[in-house]
Amino acid sequence: MCGIIGYVGKKNSLHVLINGLKRLEYRGYDSAGVAFINKNNIEIIKEKGKVAELEKKIDFTKESNIGISHTRWATHGAANEINAHPHSCEKITLVHNGIIENYEILKKELKQKGYTFYSETDSEVVAVLLNDLYKENDIIESIIKMKKILKGSYALAILCSDYPNQIYTIRKDSPLIIAKDSEGSYVASDVPAFLEYTNKYSILAEEEIAILTKDNIEVINNKKEKITKETITFEGDINSSQKDGYDHFMLKEIFEEKDVIKRIMKDYNTFDKLIEKMKFLDKYKKFDIIACGSAYHVGVVAKYLIEEFANIPVNAEIASEYRYKNNFLDKESLAIFISQSGETADSIASLRKVKAEGIDTLGIVNVVGSSIARESDNVIYTKAGPEIAVATTKAFVAQLTIVTLMSLYLGYKNKNIKKDKVTEILKELDIIENNIDKLLKYDYKEIAKLLYKHEKIFFIGRGYDYAIALEGSLKLKEISYIHSEAYAAGELKHGTISLIEENTPVICLLTDENIIDKTISNIKEVKARGAYTIGVSNEEHEFLNNNIIIPKTKRIITPLLEVIPLQLISYEVAKLRDCDIDKPRNLAKSVTVE
Ligand code: G6P
């Protein structure tokens, strides 16, 4: 949420900053800005809207070798040019990602000291505060003092006009990484920002301050002691951030799903490998799965699968709720945190809460070295590669693959699935691409044409079909802006069925053969009230208006296949409605504020 890149070095900083911002736009895109030093003057350029709008305002012939920049996801104050970053006060100019919780009281105090504020943001307060502290004339000392005063979360890149060759950076509960190559020094929210120059980087820790100059990055702690940083090599390549001929990243990423599953399966494709990798689960008798958004929906699927196949109780919980309520975990419990970014503020807060209670934790995470990956006792990487589209698809499928494998293992361990059956299921997972190919070939445009003019669309299902319905509905509303709801099929009649009118589309998930008859009864209830029904199932059902056929596979694998048509339908509907598919309004991919 909000992307930062700063650069000092031999190159023209404006090019580095704008290219970097474009690669960070998944973190927010309602306004953007740069501050750069040209002939010892700090110049600031900001614009409402996407980075491309800012780019139009920039004169790239201007010489500058140092600058900071920001792409915003608004929290405090509307998305406009004044509220866009950088913010400045006299000698200090900075960009901020996070939320300053005590900004109102600080603002009041600073106003009493005679400062004027121009924006509605919490971030401007940081610039004014640091400027005020800096009057004591030691910038590092002032930053250390400021850290003691600020409450909340922040990643900050700071310029001080008295030191025109340096960038200062600090962070708390918001990510920030630093990198160095022969051409200069970089600070950014995430690796893609500078990946075209270097794939080596270090993670700034919470108690550290980094001082970037063109030849060096010095990292010190609050006592001004020097710190040597570990260098991490980013495994993905820059091409994963290109569209490769696809119209949108979302489509490209859906088409990458079979490769993602294949990559994961290399580590799990035999019985012995599965046992080896998952045996750490043996000591746990209860699981809480905590996550946000689509990752939470993976948790809901996992609940259905683990409870059914392994007979072990699972709570799937939304992190923003979980962090403020009691949990009922003990020494035999495992708290599992599912997150693509590994930086979701509510998930991190929940992780820290249960860790403080002495509960074992596992992260199922995509971004290597992210906060959840680092802070969990154990981590399973989902290996989906960088996901650029804001609406998650391939990372969702990767998370789902991991929880499917966990459910399989636990099912075996608890004597509900025999060894030869486990081997059979692993084989089927290993060749799942054949089934995925069949699904990718289907003409979803035709279905989309039936849907895109509607104002409301429902998804219904039971069991894991319901869990996948939640994800299908979220995907549709987030990228097409059609109001959509997912309901447990049997629950619709308790109120929401009143919204079903003649021709209201209802997407009916009915692959779960254990409960299909009950789901069919519920579908008939909506049909009787005029609904236009589209089935997602293993066979053609005549009573439905339309059918999408999911290739028959093992039950435990079915959710993995079933979600793909729903992702593609959302994509095609959003395309027909001319929506900005990769960057839907109001959203951000990495939600680093609570
Ligand atoms: C945002 C994204 C979703 C994602 C959720 C959780 O809302 O747009 O796609 O599911 O955050 O993010 P995480 O990085 O923790 O998986």
Boltz pocket constraint, residues with backbone or C-beta under 6 A from the ligand:
constraints:
  - pocket:
      binder: B
      contacts: [[A, 292], [A, 293], [A, 294], [A, 295], [A, 296], [A, 338], [A, 339], [A, 340], [A, 341], [A, 342], [A, 343], [A, 344], [A, 347], [A, 390], [A, 391], [A, 392], [A, 587], [A, 588], [A, 589], [A, 590], [A, 591]]
      max_distance: 6.0
